Amino acid sequence: MQNSPKNLVLLIAVNLNRNSEFDEDVAEGIALTESAGFYVAQVLMTNRPKVDPSFFVGSGKLDEIKTLCETLKPVAVIFNHNITPVQERNLDRELKVRIIDRTQLILDIFAKRVTSNEGILQIELAQQSYIATRLVRRWTHLERQRGGIGLRSGSGEKQIELDKRAISDKVTLLKKRLALVVKQRDTQRKARLKSGLPTLSIVGYTNAGKSTLFNALTKAKVYAENRLFATLQTTSRHLFIDETNEVVLSDTVGFIRDLPHKLVAAFRATLEETVYAQLLLHVVDVAHASRIRQMEDVNSVLSEINADTIPQLVVYNKIDLSENVEPHITYSDEQEPLEVFVSAYQNQGLDLLRQAIIEKLEWIKNNNNQQQDLVYEPWKN
């Protein structure tokens, strides 16, 4: 990342109610900001028992932010939190600089990284849905009145109403185009299901090493890098576990704390690969200090997309970064494989993972016979 003033930003992080994982949250905020192409000039941290309804931060901290903006001249002030449209409008008016919250930051990352036609449609839908809630402050011309002879709008109709209508029309068009993509994906999925092969999906927190594991198992060349949201589209490959066992394995987009609901909805077709799986390989960065909360965040998103009832095999990855952790499998009292400890990067424990997959699928078959014929119906809530 170049220290160019063109992409200098000020990052704001508020520790609410003495969050014990605040340092990890700040580190993730910095990583997200850098992934979006910005350079963090300074991180301004503060403690508050609760957010201020008008500015998210208190008046004293707002004055400090003003001073820093005058000194640093950032292109944006980024909040490592989700803020309301009212707070964004007030901050924009006071600071006179672009305000970006956590949701917008994640959307920006996706917009810059996505390459597939499907992904472009998905992220554009998420962005339009997000902008629709922020029209109250996003453009200075919104308060102008519009009307008169020759205009289709009625006399006095505000520009903001026209913008809302334009966004609504665009959202409708995007949904229609995505519906065609969903239909094509359903056709491909049905073809895979007809093959009778078990379907597995790799899920996990962003940057847990999912794509590295996928490549190590399938010998694929899916893009993998040590950064947040390196993978933004689903890739499926046949995996020959041994001479007699074959499965279809899918690599999916990573999850993150407070993953925007609009993004989850927009990536419906992609995430449905997870919903239709018979087994989830939940990849966890065993060396990460917040791994337990990251697992909870992943399970929260899985619940949101109705995939929380699908059996999981937890894959603790990156044991090469942890001390005194060797490749091994842990079992329940009923001999169900629960966890596998591996290093995808170092190719450690992958044979044990293959063994655990076979044993897990066999355990599912013997203990839950209806699983084989189960047809999931996602997004029915």
VOBA-1610 file (N, C-alpha, C; in pm, whole numbers, padded with zeros to 5 digits, always signed):
BEGIN
Met+00084-00119+00000Met+00000+00000+00000Met+00088+00124+00000Gln+00076+00213-00095Gln+00156+00333-00101Gln+00101+00438-00006Asn+00192+00513+00059Asn+00151+00617+00152Asn+00115+00743+00075Ser+00020+00729-00014Ser-00019+00840-00099Ser-00128+00921-00033Pro-00118+01056-00034Pro-00224+01139+00025Pro-00357+01123-00046Lys-00355+01064-00166Lys-00479+01045-00240Lys-00572+00945-00173Asn-00516+00855-00092Asn-00602+00754-00029Asn-00585+00750+00122Leu-00543+00861+00179Leu-00528+00873+00324Leu-00664+00878+00393Val-00681+00800+00500Val-00807+00803+00574Val-00780+00806+00724Leu-00878+00851+00796Leu-00878+00849+00942Leu-00976+00742+00987Leu-00929+00648+01069Leu-01013+00538+01115Leu-01058+00564+01258Ile-01189+00554+01281Ile-01247+00577+01412Ile-01293+00444+01471Ala-01248+00414+01591Ala-01286+00290+01659Ala-01334+00322+01800Val-01457+00283+01831Val-01517+00313+01961Val-01532+00184+02041Asn-01474+00184+02158Asn-01484+00069+02248Asn-01609+00085+02333Leu-01711+00009+02297Leu-01839+00019+02367Leu-01846-00082+02480Asn-01876-00035+02599Asn-01895-00123+02716Asn-01772-00209+02744Arg-01654-00148+02724Arg-01527-00216+02759Arg-01518-00355+02694Asn-01534-00359+02564Asn-01526-00483+02487Asn-01388-00545+02504Ser-01384-00669+02552Ser-01256-00736+02578Ser-01181-00769+02449Glu-01249-00770+02336Glu-01185-00802+02208Glu-01168-00678+02121Phe-01163-00564+02187Phe-01155-00437+02114Phe-01028-00430+02027Asp-00915-00475+02080Asp-00790-00469+02004Asp-00800-00550+01875Glu-00864-00669+01883Glu-00882-00751+01764Glu-00977-00683+01666Asp-01079-00614+01718Asp-01172-00542+01630Asp-01099-00430+01555Val-01011-00360+01626Val-00935-00251+01562Val-00844-00308+01453Ala-00777-00419+01484Ala-00687-00482+01384Ala-00766-00524+01261Glu-00886-00577+01281Glu-00969-00616+01167Glu-01014-00493+01089Gly-01046-00385+01159Gly-01085-00262+01091Gly-00974-00207+01004Ile-00851-00213+01054Ile-00736-00169+00975Ile-00719-00258+00852Ala-00732-00389+00871Ala-00718-00482+00759Ala-00826-00458+00654Leu-00949-00434+00697Leu-01057-00405+00604Leu-01028-00277+00526Thr-00984-00174+00598Thr-00956-00045+00535Thr-00847-00059+00430Glu-00741-00131+00463Glu-00632-00151+00367Glu-00676-00238+00251Ser-00765-00334+00278Ser-00816-00419+00169Ser-00899-00338+00071Ala-00959-00230+00119Ala-01039-00144+00032Ala-00954-00047-00049Gly-00822-00049-00025Gly-00733+00036-00103Gly-00696+00167-00037Phe-00726+00181+00093Phe-00693+00304+00165Phe-00566+00286+00248Tyr-00508+00398+00288Tyr-00395+00397+00380Tyr-00439+00463+00510Val-00428+00392+00620Val-00472+00445+00750Val-00366+00540+00804Ala-00397+00669+00801Ala-00303+00769+00852Ala-00299+00766+01004Gln-00414+00744+01066Gln-00422+00740+01211Gln-00548+00668+01254Val-00539+00597+01366Val-00657+00535+01428Val-00691+00612+01553Leu-00810+00667+01556Leu-00856+00740+01673Leu-00948+00651+01754Met-00906+00616+01876Met-00983+00525+01960Met-01043+00599+02078Thr-01161+00557+02118Thr-01229+00619+02231Thr-01318+00518+02300Asn-01351+00545+02425Asn-01438+00457+02503Asn-01571+00527+02528Arg-01678+00452+02513Arg-01811+00505+02542Arg-01900+00393+02596Pro-01989+00426+02689Pro-02084+00324+02737Pro-02189+00292+02633Lys-02222+00390+02548Lys-02318+00371+02439Lys-02295+00476+02333Val-02349+00453+02214Val-02326+00545+02103Val-02409+00671+02121Asp-02356+00782+02067Asp-02432+00906+02064Asp-02529+00899+01948Pro-02658+00924+01969Pro-02757+00909+01861Pro-02738+01005+01745Ser-02670+01117+01769Ser-02654+01216+01663Ser-02524+01200+01585Phe-02414+01172+01656Phe-02283+01168+01590Phe-02205+01039+01615Phe-02264+00944+01682Phe-02200+00817+01721Phe-02096+00840+01829Val-02011+00944+01815Val-01914+00982+01918Val-01965+01106+01991Gly-01902+01136+02104Gly-01942+01254+02181Gly-01891+01383+02119Ser-01936+01495+02172Ser-01900+01626+02117Ser-01751+01654+02128Gly-01689+01613+02240Gly-01546+01635+02256Gly-01465+01558+02153Lys-01502+01433+02131Lys-01431+01351+02033Lys-01457+01401+01891Leu-01577+01456+01868Leu-01609+01511+01736Leu-01517+01629+01706Asp-01492+01714+01806Asp-01399+01827+01786Asp-01259+01776+01756Glu-01218+01668+01822Glu-01086+01610+01797Glu-01077+01557+01654Ile-01185+01496+01607Ile-01187+01446+01469Ile-01177+01562+01371Lys-01246+01671+01400Lys-01239+01789+01315Lys-01096+01838+01302Thr-01027+01846+01415Thr-00889+01894+01416Thr-00798+01802+01334Leu-00817+01673+01350Leu-00737+01577+01275Leu-00765+01587+01125Cys-00890+01611+01089Cys-00926+01626+00947Cys-00857+01748+00887Glu-00851+01856+00965Glu-00784+01977+00917Glu-00634+01956+00900Thr-00578+01871+00988Thr-00433+01846+00983Thr-00397+01742+00877Leu-00469+01629+00877Leu-00435+01518+00789Leu-00493+01532+00649Lys-00605+01604+00639Lys-00678+01619+00512Lys-00707+01482+00448Pro-00775+01394+00520Pro-00805+01260+00466Pro-00911+01266+00357Val-00912+01166+00271Val-01017+01159+00169Val-01147+01107+00230Ala-01137+01045+00347Ala-01257+00992+00413Ala-01228+00968+00561Val-01334+00969+00637Val-01330+00926+00777Val-01407+00795+00784Ile-01340+00689+00826Ile-01401+00556+00828Ile-01432+00516+00971Phe-01556+00476+00994Phe-01598+00425+01124Phe-01595+00273+01120Asn-01529+00213+01217Asn-01522+00067+01224Asn-01650+00012+01287His-01761+00070+01249His-01892+00036+01304His-01997+00066+01197Asn-02116+00016+01217Asn-02228+00054+01132Asn-02297+00174+01196Ile-02313+00279+01118Ile-02376+00400+01169Ile-02507+00424+01095Thr-02595+00501+01156Thr-02726+00525+01098Thr-02718+00635+00992Pro-02817+00642+00903Pro-02819+00751+00805Pro-02817+00889+00869Val-02885+00905+00982Val-02885+01035+01052Val-02747+01070+01102Gln-02679+00972+01163Gln-02543+00996+01211Gln-02449+01029+01095Glu-02465+00958+00984Glu-02381+00983+00867Glu-02405+01123+00813Arg-02529+01165+00806Arg-02562+01299+00756Arg-02503+01407+00846Asn-02518+01389+00979Asn-02466+01489+01073Asn-02314+01497+01069Leu-02249+01381+01060Leu-02103+01379+01053Leu-02054+01443+00924Asp-02124+01415+00815Asp-02089+01472+00686Asp-02098+01624+00690Arg-02203+01674+00754Arg-02223+01819+00763Arg-02114+01885+00849Glu-02077+01820+00960Glu-01981+01878+01051Glu-01837+01866+01001Leu-01803+01753+00942Leu-01665+01727+00905Leu-01633+01765+00761Lys-01738+01772+00678Lys-01721+01809+00537Lys-01620+01717+00466Val-01632+01589+00493Val-01549+01488+00430Val-01633+01361+00417Arg-01598+01277+00323Arg-01675+01155+00301Arg-01672+01067+00427Ile-01789+01017+00466Ile-01804+00929+00582Ile-01833+00788+00531Ile-01756+00692+00580Ile-01774+00553+00540Ile-01791+00468+00665Asp-01896+00387+00670Asp-01911+00298+00784Asp-01869+00157+00744Arg-01880+00063+00837Arg-01830-00072+00815Arg-01900-00141+00697Thr-02032-00123+00687Thr-02106-00184+00577Thr-02058-00131+00442Gln-02046+00002+00431Gln-02001+00060+00304Gln-01860+00015+00271Leu-01776+00000+00373Leu-01638-00043+00351Leu-01634-00184+00291Ile-01714-00273+00347Ile-01719-00410+00296Ile-01776-00413+00154Leu-01878-00333+00130Leu-01934-00324-00005Leu-01830-00272-00105Asp-01749-00175-00062Asp-01645-00122-00149Asp-01541-00229-00184Ile-01505-00310-00083Ile-01408-00416-00107Ile-01462-00515-00211Phe-01588-00555-00191Phe-01649-00649-00286Phe-01654-00589-00426Ala-01689-00460-00435Ala-01702-00396-00565Ala-01568-00393-00639Lys-01459-00377-00566Lys-01327-00369-00628Lys-01272-00507-00664Arg-01317-00611-00592Arg-01259-00744-00612Arg-01339-00833-00706Val-01469-00813-00711Val-01554-00906-00785Val-01521-00901-00933Thr-01522-01018-00997Thr-01487-01026-01140Thr-01593-01098-01223Ser-01668-01190-01164Ser-01767-01265-01241Ser-01889-01178-01270Asn-01959-01210-01378Asn-02081-01136-01413Asn-02184-01147-01301Glu-02194-01267-01244Glu-02290-01287-01135Glu-02252-01201-01015Gly-02124-01202-00980Gly-02079-01124-00865Gly-02101-00975-00884Ile-02077-00926-01005Ile-02099-00784-01034Ile-02244-00747-01013Leu-02335-00832-01061Leu-02477-00807-01040Leu-02511-00808-00891Gln-02453-00904-00818Gln-02484-00918-00676Gln-02439-00798-00596Ile-02317-00753-00620Ile-02266-00640-00542Ile-02336-00511-00580Glu-02372-00497-00708Glu-02444-00376-00749Glu-02581-00371-00683Leu-02646-00486-00671Leu-02775-00491-00603Leu-02759-00452-00456Ala-02655-00502-00392Ala-02632-00468-00252Ala-02602-00319-00235Gln-02524-00263-00326Gln-02492-00121-00318Gln-02614-00034-00338Gln-02696-00069-00438Gln-02816+00011-00463Gln-02912+00004-00344Ser-02925-00114-00284Ser-03013-00129-00169Ser-02961-00047-00050Tyr-02829-00041-00037Tyr-02768+00037+00072Tyr-02788+00187+00047Ile-02762+00231-00076Ile-02775+00373-00108Ile-02918+00421-00087Ala-03014+00335-00113Ala-03156+00374-00099Ala-03188+00421+00042Thr-03114+00370+00142Thr-03139+00412+00281Thr-03059+00536+00318Arg-02972+00583+00228Arg-02881+00693+00260Arg-02906+00817+00174Leu-03013+00818+00097Leu-03037+00930+00008Leu-03054+01062+00082Val-03088+01053+00209Val-03117+01174+00285Val-02998+01268+00292Arg-02875+01220+00264Arg-02761+01310+00276Arg-02658+01295+00165Arg-02678+01201+00075Arg-02567+01163-00011Arg-02537+01266-00120Trp-02637+01343-00162Trp-02609+01442-00266Trp-02663+01579-00224Thr-02590+01681-00258Thr-02628+01815-00216Thr-02749+01867-00292His-02779+01808-00408His-02889+01860-00490His-03025+01805-00447Leu-03029+01721-00344Leu-03153+01651-00313Leu-03263+01743-00263Glu-03225+01857-00208Glu-03327+01946-00153Glu-03387+02037-00259Arg-03331+02034-00380Arg-03388+02117-00485Arg-03525+02067-00526Gln-03614+02159-00554Gln-03747+02121-00601Gln-03742+02103-00752Arg-03828+02015-00798Arg-03831+01992-00943Arg-03977+01981-00987Gly-04008+02042-01096Gly-04145+02034-01146Gly-04164+02130-01261Gly-04287+02138-01311Gly-04312+02234-01418Gly-04346+02166-01549Ile-04361+02247-01652Ile-04403+02198-01782Ile-04294+02111-01844Gly-04335+02000-01901Gly-04243+01914-01973Gly-04176+01809-01887Leu-04195+01816-01756Leu-04134+01717-01668Leu-04240+01617-01625Arg-04203+01488-01622Arg-04301+01386-01589Arg-04340+01392-01442Ser-04250+01446-01358Ser-04284+01453-01216Ser-04381+01566-01191Gly-04457+01552-01085Gly-04552+01655-01050Gly-04482+01779-00999Ser-04551+01891-01002Ser-04492+02016-00958Ser-04450+02005-00812Gly-04322+02043-00788Gly-04276+02045-00651Gly-04221+01912-00602Glu-04218+01810-00687Glu-04163+01683-00641Glu-04014+01698-00617Lys-03967+01652-00501Lys-03827+01669-00466Lys-03740+01573-00547Gln-03615+01617-00569Gln-03520+01534-00641Gln-03498+01400-00570Ile-03503+01403-00438Ile-03480+01279-00364Ile-03583+01173-00400Glu-03707+01215-00429Glu-03811+01120-00467Glu-03783+01060-00604Leu-03729+01142-00693Leu-03692+01092-00825Leu-03576+00993-00814Asp-03481+01024-00728Asp-03366+00934-00709Asp-03411+00802-00650Lys-03503+00808-00555Lys-03554+00685-00495Lys-03622+00599-00600Arg-03699+00663-00689Arg-03769+00590-00793Arg-03668+00526-00890Ala-03563+00602-00925Ala-03461+00550-01017Ala-03390+00430-00956Ile-03358+00439-00826Ile-03291+00328-00759Ile-03383+00208-00750Ser-03511+00232-00720Ser-03607+00123-00712Ser-03619+00050-00846Asp-03621+00128-00955Asp-03629+00067-01088Asp-03503-00016-01118Lys-03388+00037-01076Lys-03264-00034-01101Lys-03257-00163-01020Val-03302-00157-00894Val-03304-00276-00809Val-03392-00383-00871Thr-03508-00343-00923Thr-03599-00438-00987Thr-03533-00505-01107Leu-03463-00426-01188Leu-03394-00480-01305Leu-03283-00576-01265Leu-03206-00539-01162Leu-03097-00624-01115Leu-03150-00757-01063Lys-03261-00752-00992Lys-03320-00875-00939Lys-03365-00968-01051Lys-03420-00910-01158Lys-03462-00992-01272Lys-03342-01059-01339Arg-03234-00983-01354Arg-03114-01039-01417Arg-03051-01146-01329Leu-03055-01124-01197Leu-03001-01224-01105Leu-03086-01349-01103Ala-03217-01333-01125Ala-03306-01449-01126Ala-03264-01548-01236Leu-03218-01494-01349Leu-03171-01581-01457Leu-03045-01656-01415Val-02958-01587-01341Val-02836-01651-01291Val-02870-01762-01194Val-02967-01734-01105Val-03010-01834-01006Val-03065-01957-01077Lys-03141-01935-01185Lys-03198-02047-01261Lys-03087-02133-01321Gln-02986-02069-01376Gln-02873-02143-01434Gln-02799-02221-01326Arg-02779-02158-01208Arg-02709-02226-01099Arg-02791-02344-01048Asp-02924-02327-01043Asp-03010-02438-01000Asp-02997-02557-01095Thr-02988-02528-01225Thr-02972-02635-01324Thr-02842-02710-01301Gln-02734-02635-01278Gln-02605-02698-01252Gln-02608-02779-01123Arg-02674-02723-01019Arg-02680-02792-00891Arg-02759-02922-00902Lys-02871-02919-00973Lys-02952-03039-00991Lys-02874-03148-01063Ala-02791-03107-01159Ala-02708-03205-01231Ala-02610-03272-01136Arg-02554-03192-01044Arg-02461-03250-00947Arg-02533-03343-00850Leu-02655-03304-00808Leu-02731-03388-00716Leu-02770-03520-00780Lys-02800-03517-00912Lys-02837-03640-00982Lys-02721-03739-00989Ser-02599-03686-00977Ser-02483-03775-00981Ser-02477-03865-00859Gly-02549-03829-00754Gly-02551-03910-00633Gly-02430-03889-00543Leu-02340-03799-00582Leu-02221-03775-00501Leu-02254-03684-00383Pro-02196-03709-00267Pro-02215-03618-00154Pro-02160-03480-00188Thr-02228-03377-00140Thr-02184-03240-00167Thr-02136-03177-00036Leu-02017-03117-00042Leu-01956-03053+00074Leu-01926-02908+00041Ser-01940-02820+00139Ser-01904-02680+00120Ser-01806-02637+00229Ile-01705-02562+00187Ile-01611-02504+00282Ile-01664-02368+00325Val-01682-02349+00454Val-01727-02221+00507Val-01629-02176+00614Gly-01638-02049+00652Gly-01550-02001+00757Gly-01534-01851+00752Tyr-01470-01799+00854Tyr-01443-01655+00862Tyr-01345-01617+00751Thr-01357-01495+00703Thr-01267-01451+00597Thr-01122-01461+00642Asn-01036-01505+00552Asn-00892-01519+00574Asn-00858-01633+00670Ala-00947-01731+00684Ala-00918-01848+00767Ala-00839-01954+00692Gly-00825-01935+00560Gly-00748-02030+00479Gly-00834-02126+00401Lys-00958-02088+00371Lys-01052-02177+00301Lys-01003-02211+00160Ser-00964-02108+00085Ser-00922-02133-00054Ser-00790-02210-00059Thr-00702-02184+00036Thr-00577-02261+00043Thr-00607-02407+00068Leu-00702-02435+00156Leu-00741-02573+00184Leu-00806-02635+00061Phe-00894-02558-00005Phe-00961-02607-00126Phe-00859-02645-00233Asn-00761-02560-00253Asn-00656-02588-00353Asn-00574-02710-00315Ala-00542-02722-00185Ala-00461-02834-00139Ala-00533-02967-00158Leu-00664-02966-00139Leu-00741-03091-00150Leu-00770-03128-00295Thr-00805-03029-00377Thr-00853-03057-00512Thr-00748-03032-00620Lys-00633-02976-00581Lys-00528-02940-00678Lys-00577-02833-00775Ala-00676-02756-00731Ala-00728-02646-00813Ala-00633-02527-00801Lys-00664-02422-00873Lys-00582-02302-00868Lys-00669-02180-00838Val-00757-02199-00739Val-00841-02087-00697Val-00754-01981-00632Tyr-00785-01854-00661Tyr-00706-01743-00606Tyr-00708-01747-00454Ala-00591-01744-00394Ala-00579-01746-00248Ala-00470-01649-00207Glu-00502-01564-00109Glu-00405-01467-00061Glu-00435-01436+00085Asn-00331-01393+00157Asn-00347-01363+00299Asn-00407-01223+00314Arg-00533-01211+00279Arg-00604-01085+00297Arg-00753-01114+00306Leu-00828-01017+00356Leu-00971-01036+00375Leu-01043-01042+00241Phe-01139-01135+00230Phe-01224-01149+00112Phe-01144-01169-00017Ala-01048-01263-00012Ala-00976-01297-00134Ala-01066-01373-00230Thr-01164-01448-00175Thr-01257-01526-00258Thr-01395-01462-00253Leu-01451-01433-00371Leu-01582-01369-00376Leu-01681-01446-00462Gln-01646-01565-00504Gln-01740-01644-00582Gln-01718-01791-00552Thr-01823-01868-00570Thr-01817-02010-00538Thr-01753-02089-00653Thr-01662-02179-00617Thr-01600-02269-00713Thr-01623-02412-00664Ser-01667-02500-00752Ser-01692-02640-00717Ser-01600-02732-00798Arg-01549-02835-00730Arg-01463-02933-00794Arg-01495-03072-00741His-01469-03174-00823His-01479-03311-00776His-01354-03342-00692Leu-01375-03401-00577Leu-01266-03438-00489Leu-01265-03590-00472Phe-01158-03652-00516Phe-01141-03797-00499Phe-01067-03819-00367Ile-01144-03856-00264Ile-01084-03871-00132Ile-00991-03991-00128Asp-01038-04101-00184Asp-00954-04219-00201Asp-01004-04295-00324Glu-00967-04420-00339Glu-01002-04495-00459Glu-01151-04522-00472Thr-01225-04519-00362Thr-01366-04555-00366Thr-01460-04442-00324Asn-01407-04330-00279Asn-01491-04221-00229Asn-01465-04092-00306Glu-01575-04036-00359Glu-01569-03912-00436Glu-01679-03818-00388Val-01649-03689-00378Val-01747-03589-00336Val-01734-03467-00427Val-01834-03379-00419Val-01825-03248-00483Val-01799-03146-00374Leu-01689-03074-00387Leu-01646-02978-00285Leu-01657-02836-00341Ser-01717-02745-00263Ser-01734-02606-00305Ser-01663-02511-00210Asp-01592-02415-00267Asp-01528-02309-00190Asp-01620-02188-00195Thr-01643-02122-00082Thr-01741-02013-00076Thr-01678-01885-00024Val-01752-01776-00037Val-01709-01646+00014Val-01697-01652+00166Gly-01598-01582+00220Gly-01579-01581+00364Gly-01682-01495+00436Phe-01709-01530+00560Phe-01800-01452+00644Phe-01719-01359+00733Ile-01787-01264+00795Ile-01721-01169+00883Ile-01821-01117+00983Arg-01771-01061+01092Arg-01859-01003+01193Arg-01942-00891+01129Asp-02071-00891+01162Asp-02163-00790+01110Asp-02163-00787+00957Leu-02160-00905+00895Leu-02172-00910+00750Leu-02303-00843+00710Pro-02297-00742+00623Pro-02418-00666+00590Pro-02531-00755+00539His-02650-00735+00596His-02765-00816+00555His-02794-00800+00406Lys-02776-00679+00356Lys-02802-00655+00214Lys-02704-00735+00127Leu-02582-00753+00178Leu-02485-00832+00105Leu-02522-00979+00107Val-02568-01027+00222Val-02612-01166+00232Val-02727-01191+00135Ala-02821-01098+00130Ala-02936-01114+00040Ala-02892-01110-00106Ala-02800-01020-00138Ala-02756-01007-00277Ala-02679-01130-00322Phe-02602-01192-00231Phe-02523-01309-00267Phe-02600-01438-00242Arg-02730-01428-00249Arg-02815-01544-00224Arg-02776-01666-00308Ala-02761-01644-00440Ala-02733-01757-00529Ala-02601-01823-00494Thr-02502-01743-00457Thr-02371-01797-00420Thr-02381-01874-00290Leu-02447-01815-00191Leu-02455-01877-00059Leu-02542-02003-00059Glu-02630-02015-00158Glu-02715-02134-00162Glu-02634-02261-00185Glu-02513-02248-00238Glu-02427-02365-00250Glu-02401-02424-00111Thr-02392-02336-00012Thr-02374-02381+00126Thr-02500-02448+00178Val-02615-02390+00149Val-02741-02441+00202Val-02771-02582+00152Tyr-02729-02613+00030Tyr-02762-02743-00029Tyr-02657-02850+00001Ala-02554-02816+00076Ala-02450-02913+00106Ala-02499-03015+00208Gln-02442-03134+00205Gln-02473-03237+00303Gln-02378-03232+00422Leu-02264-03166+00401Leu-02167-03151+00509Leu-02090-03021+00489Leu-02071-02946+00598Leu-01995-02822+00593Leu-01859-02844+00659Leu-01754-02805+00589Leu-01621-02801+00648Leu-01599-02660+00701His-01615-02644+00832His-01604-02512+00894His-01458-02486+00927Val-01393-02405+00843Val-01250-02379+00858Val-01230-02264+00958Val-01141-02289+01055Val-01113-02192+01161Val-00964-02167+01169Asp-00925-02041+01180Asp-00784-02005+01201Asp-00752-02032+01348Val-00688-02146+01375Val-00665-02188+01513Val-00569-02093+01585Ala-00489-02016+01509Ala-00392-01927+01570Ala-00449-01789+01601His-00574-01764+01559His-00632-01631+01578His-00686-01616+01719Ala-00658-01502+01781Ala-00699-01479+01919Ala-00850-01478+01935Ser-00923-01440+01830Ser-01069-01429+01839Ser-01139-01544+01766Arg-01074-01659+01760Arg-01130-01769+01681Arg-01267-01814+01732Ile-01289-01811+01863Ile-01418-01856+01916Ile-01529-01763+01869Arg-01505-01632+01877Arg-01608-01539+01831Arg-01625-01547+01681Gln-01517-01570+01608Gln-01528-01584+01464Gln-01615-01703+01427Met-01601-01812+01501Met-01686-01929+01479Met-01832-01894+01505Glu-01857-01818+01610Glu-01994-01775+01642Glu-02050-01687+01533Asp-01966-01599+01478Asp-02011-01511+01370Asp-02048-01591+01245Val-01967-01692+01213Val-01996-01777+01097Val-02127-01851+01119Asn-02144-01908+01237Asn-02268-01982+01265Asn-02390-01891+01264Ser-02369-01764+01299Ser-02480-01668+01295Ser-02526-01645+01151Val-02430-01632+01058Val-02466-01614+00916Val-02530-01742+00861Leu-02476-01857+00901Leu-02534-01983+00856Leu-02679-01994+00901Ser-02706-01948+01023Ser-02844-01949+01073Ser-02932-01856+00989Glu-02876-01744+00950Glu-02952-01645+00872Glu-02992-01700+00736Ile-02910-01789+00679Ile-02941-01844+00547Ile-02999-01986+00557Asn-03042-02022+00678Asn-03106-02153+00701Asn-03013-02271+00675Ala-02885-02254+00708Ala-02789-02362+00691Ala-02734-02411+00824Asp-02796-02370+00933Asp-02743-02404+01065Asp-02774-02547+01107Thr-02861-02616+01034Thr-02894-02754+01069Thr-02807-02855+00993Ile-02724-02807+00902Ile-02639-02897+00824Ile-02521-02941+00911Pro-02488-03070+00911Pro-02376-03119+00992Pro-02246-03048+00957Gln-02163-03027+01058Gln-02035-02961+01038Gln-01920-03051+01083Leu-01809-03037+01012Leu-01681-03091+01056Leu-01590-02970+01071Val-01548-02940+01193Val-01465-02823+01217Val-01321-02855+01179Val-01264-02770+01092Val-01127-02788+01047Val-01042-02674+01105Tyr-00967-02705+01208Tyr-00879-02604+01267Tyr-00753-02596+01181Asn-00741-02484+01110Asn-00633-02465+01014Asn-00520-02380+01074Lys-00408-02376+01006Lys-00291-02295+01042Lys-00225-02342+01171Ile-00220-02474+01193Ile-00153-02523+01313Ile-00004-02495+01309Asp+00049-02465+01189Asp+00191-02430+01178Asp+00221-02296+01246Leu+00117-02217+01273Leu+00135-02089+01341Leu+00108-02099+01490Ser+00074-02219+01537Ser+00047-02240+01679Ser+00153-02334+01738Glu+00182-02314+01864Glu+00281-02397+01930Glu+00219-02525+01983Asn+00293-02633+01971Asn+00256-02761+02030Asn+00121-02815+01983Val+00087-02789+01857Val-00037-02844+01799Val+00002-02934+01682Glu-00032-03060+01693Glu-00001-03157+01589Glu-00129-03196+01514Pro-00117-03244+01391Pro-00236-03290+01318Pro-00304-03405+01392His-00434-03392+01413His-00509-03501+01478His-00658-03480+01459Ile-00736-03585+01489Ile-00883-03581+01482Ile-00937-03597+01623Thr-01041-03522+01657Thr-01110-03544+01784Thr-01248-03602+01755Tyr-01290-03694+01842Tyr-01416-03765+01824Tyr-01507-03745+01944Ser-01637-03761+01920Ser-01734-03762+02030Ser-01732-03900+02095Asp-01808-03915+02203Asp-01817-04045+02270Asp-01878-04150+02178Glu-01957-04102+02078Glu-02021-04195+01983Glu-01933-04216+01859Gln-01808-04172+01868Gln-01711-04187+01758Gln-01749-04107+01633Glu-01816-03996+01654Glu-01841-03904+01544Glu-01723-03808+01532Pro-01663-03796+01415Pro-01554-03699+01397Pro-01608-03557+01416Leu-01545-03480+01503Leu-01591-03345+01532Leu-01494-03238+01481Glu-01364-03263+01500Glu-01264-03162+01466Glu-01141-03228+01404Val-01078-03156+01311Val-00953-03200+01252Val-00856-03082+01258Phe-00733-03108+01298Phe-00631-03004+01309Phe-00531-03021+01194Val-00520-02918+01108Val-00438-02928+00988Val-00364-02797+00962Ser-00275-02802+00866Ser-00216-02683+00807Ser-00226-02699+00656Ala-00320-02629+00595Ala-00337-02640+00450Ala-00213-02586+00378Tyr-00155-02481+00430Tyr-00038-02419+00367Tyr+00082-02513+00368Gln+00098-02587+00479Gln+00211-02678+00493Gln+00175-02821+00454Asn+00051-02844+00409Asn+00006-02980+00372Asn+00019-03078+00489Gln-00011-03030+00608Gln-00005-03115+00726Gln-00147-03159+00766Gly-00164-03289+00786Gly-00292-03340+00835Gly-00400-03357+00731Leu-00367-03340+00603Leu-00471-03350+00501Leu-00521-03493+00484Asp-00433-03591+00505Asp-00478-03731+00501Asp-00577-03758+00615Leu-00551-03699+00730Leu-00644-03714+00842Leu-00778-03646+00810Leu-00772-03534+00740Leu-00896-03466+00702Leu-00977-03553+00607Arg-00911-03612+00508Arg-00982-03701+00416Arg-01045-03818+00493Gln-00972-03872+00586Gln-01024-03981+00669Gln-01146-03935+00748Ala-01137-03815+00806Ala-01247-03762+00886Ala-01371-03736+00802Ile-01351-03691+00677Ile-01465-03666+00587Ile-01539-03796+00560Ile-01464-03903+00527Ile-01526-04033+00502Ile-01602-04081+00625Glu-01539-04072+00741Glu-01601-04118+00865Glu-01723-04035+00901Lys-01716-03903+00875Lys-01828-03815+00907Lys-01948-03848+00818Leu-01925-03864+00689Leu-02034-03896+00597Leu-02095-04031+00632Glu-02012-04126+00670Glu-02062-04258+00711Glu-02143-04247+00840Trp-02095-04166+00931Trp-02167-04145+01057Trp-02303-04082+01031Ile-02307-03982+00942Ile-02434-03917+00907Ile-02530-04018+00846Lys-02477-04102+00757Lys-02560-04202+00690Lys-02619-04301+00790Asn-02540-04343+00886Asn-02585-04444+00982Asn-02676-04387+01091Asn-02659-04260+01122Asn-02732-04201+01234Asn-02845-04107+01192Asn-02851-04079+01064Asn-02955-03987+01018Asn-02988-04022+00874Asn-03053-04135+00853Asn-03074-04189+00719Asn-03147-04092+00626Gln-03234-04011+00684Gln-03309-03920+00599Gln-03220-03812+00540Gln-03098-03797+00592Gln-03008-03693+00542Gln-02978-03710+00394Gln-02965-03836+00350Gln-02929-03861+00211Gln-03036-03814+00114Asp-03161-03822+00156Asp-03270-03785+00065Asp-03327-03648+00096Leu-03263-03578+00188Leu-03316-03450+00231Leu-03298-03347+00121Val-03405-03276+00089Val-03399-03165-00007Val-03417-03035+00071Tyr-03314-02955+00075Tyr-03322-02829+00150Tyr-03401-02725+00071Glu-03475-02645+00143Glu-03551-02537+00082Glu-03511-02407+00149Pro-03403-02347+00102Pro-03354-02226+00166Pro-03441-02105+00137Trp-03420-02004+00217Trp-03483-01872+00194Trp-03635-01882+00197Lys-03687-01969+00286Lys-03832-01984+00294Lys-03891-01908+00412Asn-03805-01840+00489Asn-03855-01767+00606Asn-03942-01650+00564
//
